[in-house]
Amino acid sequence: MRTSKILIATAFMFFTMNVFGSNEIEIRVYNQEMKTFLMELEYSESTDVSITIEDESGHILLSKKFKNTIELRKKINMKNLPDGSYSLKVKEENKTVILPLEIKDERLWYSGERRTYFKPMVNMINNRLLFNQLSLHGLPYFIRIDDKNGDCVFAGKYDNDIVNQKIFNVSQISGGNYTMTMRNDEITYKEKFSLGH
């Protein structure tokens, strides 16, 4: 079973690399004392990108959006921030890359670590909602389905696997518009769907 999931994950990874395009994200600490780093993004095709820096509590300290990006070079200064752990999040349409940064003893550090999360694929087939996501990071995740008024009709917590696959029978839910939210401690994805039965 584990071998088949690894094969599925590998196939899915190659598929997503082809469908979502290849890209390069480079981070280099430019000046540790000034808490400044240089970020370079390079995409094989025009891509809309949003960049955020968040503190440990998830508060957004910086947020920028760039349209139709092929190459981007940006110097970012964190000199006004205290010692602590931060996350640089580079979000594209179908994936989010998280790069942890740390300010320690008034100096900026980047270890080279990065975590990539692919957007889940959500499909409706015969009153069944299919959820698939490739994940390589082992964090448990939560799925919640809300109706158009924001009332919860389903909520569940799941252990993470390389390939996360869930099927929800929604035949007992009344027709209308719904939002499925998938989140873990680092990311949140929302997907809207409609039921017409």
Stockholm file with secondary structure:
# STOCKHOLM 1.0

chainA/1-197         MRTSKILIATAFMFFTMNVFGSNEIEIRVYNQEMKTFLMELEYSESTDVSITIEDESGHILLSKKFKNTIELRKKINMKNLPDGSYSLKVKEENKTVILPLEIKDERLWYSGERRTYFKPMVNMINNRLLFNQLSLHGLPYFIRIDDKNGDCVFAGKYDNDIVNQKIFNVSQISGGNYTMTMRNDEITYKEKFSLGH
#=GR chainA/1-197 SS CHHHHHHHHHHHHHHHHHHHCCEEEEEEEEETTTTEEEEEEEEEEEEEEEEEEEETTCCEEEEEEEEEEEEEEEEEECTTSCSEEEEEEEECSSEEEEEEEEEETTEEEECSCCEEEECCEEEEETTEEEEEEECCSCCCEEEEEEETTSCEEEEEEECCCSEEEEEEECTTSCSEEEEEEEECSSCEEEEEEEECC
#=GC SS_cons         CHHHHHHHHHHHHHHHHHHHCCEEEEEEEEETTTTEEEEEEEEEEEEEEEEEEEETTCCEEEEEEEEEEEEEEEEEECTTSCSEEEEEEEECSSEEEEEEEEEETTEEEECSCCEEEECCEEEEETTEEEEEEECCSCCCEEEEEEETTSCEEEEEEECCCSEEEEEEECTTSCSEEEEEEEECSSCEEEEEEEECC
//
